[in-house]
Amino acid sequence: MASSSRRELGSARGRGSGLPLALSLLHQGKQVYLANLSFSALAGLPIDDWVAPDLAAVTPDSALHQRYFPERTLAQWLRRHGYPFTVYAFPQTGVRPLRAAYQALIELHCVDAVGLVDGGTDILMRGDEAGLGTPEEDLTSVAALAALDGIPTRLVVSVGFDVDAYHGVNHMQVLENIAALERDGAYLGAFSIPRATREGALYLDAVTHAQDHTPEYPSIVNGSIAAAVRGSFGDVRFTDRTRGSELFVNPLMSLYFAFDLPGLAARCLCLDRIEDTHLMRQVHSRIAEFRESIVTRPPRRFPH
């Protein structure tokens, strides 16, 4: 993917779903920096943890000011295994401040490649599908990076096929979108997370570590992906959070689908609507207004 001198920024929305990819790059001698658009209450961090506005550097020793702090949990796991252990975190903002935070991090480490990793497939939505899942964080991240055209390599990577069905994503439309991205030259291919590899085994260990340290809030996304990597299938139970719903853990969940970020952004129908946002609630309302102004594509069923 890059020469040994290249500096990679891995930014995730699945809170750990990009870890196998990051580990693979580290094992190839790349310099990798992890960052996450966070659901944690970052405002409680001390001032010394803030590298720039809307950019926090979380370490294993960052103040535990809340029960749910996956960035700190991941930093502790990274230190335990001898990897660079700073995990950067962005608070929930609109496009403009998130872009500025990305720019600050890119300049801090002279980054020349960014991989935006989504645990799920809703990052692949155009905006006119029957259901979008939870698109606010995804579209904010895509819009923030789409304008940073000074970065030579910008990728979107999706892992966890079908995990967004719970939030209304129609996966026939996901496949339709991937086919359209292929026609545009923006689909770069797929690869798996085999459990027999070093990266696969470490990922499973990291998911177990996170589940042990945050038993009240285990990640459904990473729990599903990890179950698929282990070879589980169907309605697999690994947390009470999924009680009352039916999961469909399957081998496709352990596949990474890779895309050119500018190419994907070019197909998004509402990026221009959120371009000038400063708050995440503005992103939410702009997407809702867009959806009210269009006729959505009807959902489709797998033919067999």
N, C-alpha and C positions, 0 to 999 in steps of 0.2 A: 504493500500500500504506500510505503514511503521509505526514503533512505534512512540510514541509521542515525543521521544527524537531525532528522526532522522532529519538530516539537508538536505533539498532538494535544488537542483539547477535546476531551470527551464530555459531552453535556447530556445528562439523562433526565428523563421525566418519569421513569419507572423505578426510581430509587434503588438502583443497583442492577438494572437490566442491561446496562452497558459494561458490566464488570468483566465478563469473559473476553470481550473485544479489547478492553483496556489491558487486561493481563497478557493477552497474546502480543500486543504491541510492546509492552514492557519486556516480555521475554525475547523479543527480537532486537532489543537494545534501543528502542525509541524512548524519548522523553514524553511522558503522558501526564496530563493534569485533569483531574476529575472535578466536575462541577454539576450542580443540581438545582433546578428550579424547585424551590423547597415548599413543603407544606408545614414546616416547623415555624414556631413563633420566633423568628430570628431577631425581632426587635428587643428581646430580652438579653441578647449577647452584650458583653462589655465593649466599650468603644475600641479597645485595642484589637479586637477580633475583626474589625472592619478595615479591609484593604483599600476600598474606594466606596463611594456612595452606592448602595444596593449590591455590594459584593463583600460577603463575609468569608473568612478563612477558618474553617472548622477543623480542629485537631482532636486527638483522643482525650486531651485534657481540657477542652472547652467546657465552660460552666454548664452543668446539667440543670438548666433552668426550667425544664419541662419533661414530662414523662415520654413524649414522642419526639425523638431526635435522631432520625435514621442516619443523618450525615455523620454525627459523632459515633454512632455504632459502627458504621462502615470504616471510619478513620481508625477505630480501635482494632478492627479486624485486619486492616492493612498493616498496622504497626506490628501486630502479633505475627504476621507472616513475612515481615521484613521488607515491605514495599513502601514507597513514599506515601505518607499518610495524611497529608493535608487534603481535605475535600472542600472545595469552594461551594458556596450556596448563594443563590439569588432569592430575594423575597418575592412575593407575588406582586408584580407591578404590571403596568402597561408596556407597550412596545418601546416607547422612547427611552425610559430609564433602563429597561432591560438591555437595549442595544448599547447604551453607554457603559453598562456594567460589563457586558461582553467585551467591548472595546478596551476597557481598562485591564481586564484579565489577559486579553490577547497581547497587549503592549507590555504588560508586566513580564510575560514569559516568552516574548517573541514567537508566538504561536503562528504556524503557517498551515495548519490543517485542523478543521473542526468537524467532529462527528456528533450529530444531534440524535440521541438514541431514545426511542419511545417504547415503553413497555405496553404493547398493544398496537392497534392499527388505525386508531382514529386520527393520527397525524397524516394519514394518506387521503383524508376526505377533501373533496373539492369544495363542499359547502352546500351542494344541492341534493345530497343523498337523503334517503328516507330518514335516517338517524345519524347524528354526528358523534355520538358518545359524549365525551367531555373535552370539547375542542379548544377551550379558552387558553390553557397553558401551551398546548401544541402550536396553535396558530400564532400566539404571541412570540414564541421562540423562533418559529420559522420566519416571521416578519422581521424580527430583530436581526437575524443573521443574513436574511436575503439582501439587505442593503450594505452589508460589509463586504463589498466586492474586492477589497484589497487582499482578502485571504485566498491563497491559490486553490485550496481544496476545502469544499464545504459539502458534507454528506448528511443525509438523513438515513437512519437505520431503524427498522421496525422489527420487534421480536415479540412473540406472544400471539400468533394468529388465532383469532376467535375469542380471545379473552375479553374483548369489548362487546361481545354479544349481549352481556348483561345490561349494558348501557345503550342498547338499541342499534348498534352498528350491524348493518347487513353485509355479510362477508362475501356474498356474490358481487356486491358493488365494490368491495375492496379489490377483488380480483379484476373486476372491470377497470378500475382505476389503475391497477398495476399494468394491465395490458395497454392502456392509453399512454402511460409513462414509458413503456417499452417503445411504442410507436414514435414518441417524441425523443427517444434516445436518452431518457433520464433514469431508466431502470438499469441498475448495474449488476444484478444477479443476487443469488442467495447462497447462504452457507449455514452449517449447523453447529450446535454445541454438543459434541459427543461427550458422554460422561467418562469415557476411557481416556480422554486427553487430560493433560495437566490443568488446563484452564477450566474444563468442565468439572473436574473434581473439586477444584478450589471454589468455583461458583456454588456448587452444592453445599460446601462447607460454610461459605459466607451466608447463604440463605438460612441454614440451620442456626448459625450464630445470631443472625438478626431476629429470627423467631424466638430464640431463647432469651434474648435481651429485651425484646418488646413483645411479650406474649399477649398483651391486650390489643396490639395493633399489627398483627402480622400482615405482610404484603400479600394480597390476593394475586396480584400480577406475578411476582417472583415465586410465590408458592406454586402457582399453576405451571410456570415455565420449568421450575425445578422438578415438579412431578413428571412433566413430559420428558425431561432429560433422563430421569430414572426409568422411563419406560412405562409409567402408569397410563391408564386410559379410562375415559368416561367420567362419571360423576365422583371425582376423588375428593375426599374430605381431609383437610389439613388445618382448618380453623372453623370456629363457631360463627365467624363473620359471614360465612356463606350459607348458614342455615336457612332453609326455605327456598333456596334457589338451586338449579341444576347446572353443574359445571360440565364442560365437555373438554377435558384434558385430552390432548391428542399429539401425535408426533410433529405436526406442523407448528406447534407452539415453540419448539426449540430451534426454529429456523430464523436466522436474521435475513431480512430483505433490505437491500441497500439501494439508495437513490441519490442522484445529484440534487443537492438542495435548491439551487437556482431553478432547475428544471421543474421540480415539484412545486416551488413557490409560484412559478408562472401559471400553473393550472389552478391555483387557489382563487376562488371567485370573490372572496371578501377580504383579502389582505389590505386592499386600499381603504376599506372601511375602518380598520383598526390602526392604521399607520400613525396617527397623531395621538394615540391614547397614552395616558400616564398611570391609570389605575386599572386593575384587573376587572373591576366591576364595569368600567367603560367598555372593555373588550366584550364582556358578557352581553351587555345591552346592545352593542353594535352588531354582534352576530345574530342576536334575536331579531333585531330590526331587519337585517338582511334576509333572514329566513321568512319573515312575514311578507316580503316583497317578491318572492319567487314561487314558482311551482316546483315542488321537489320531485325527484325521480322516484317512482314507486319501487318498493322492495321487490327483490327477486328470490326465488327458491332454487336450490341446487336441483338440476333436472333429474338426477338419479344418484 
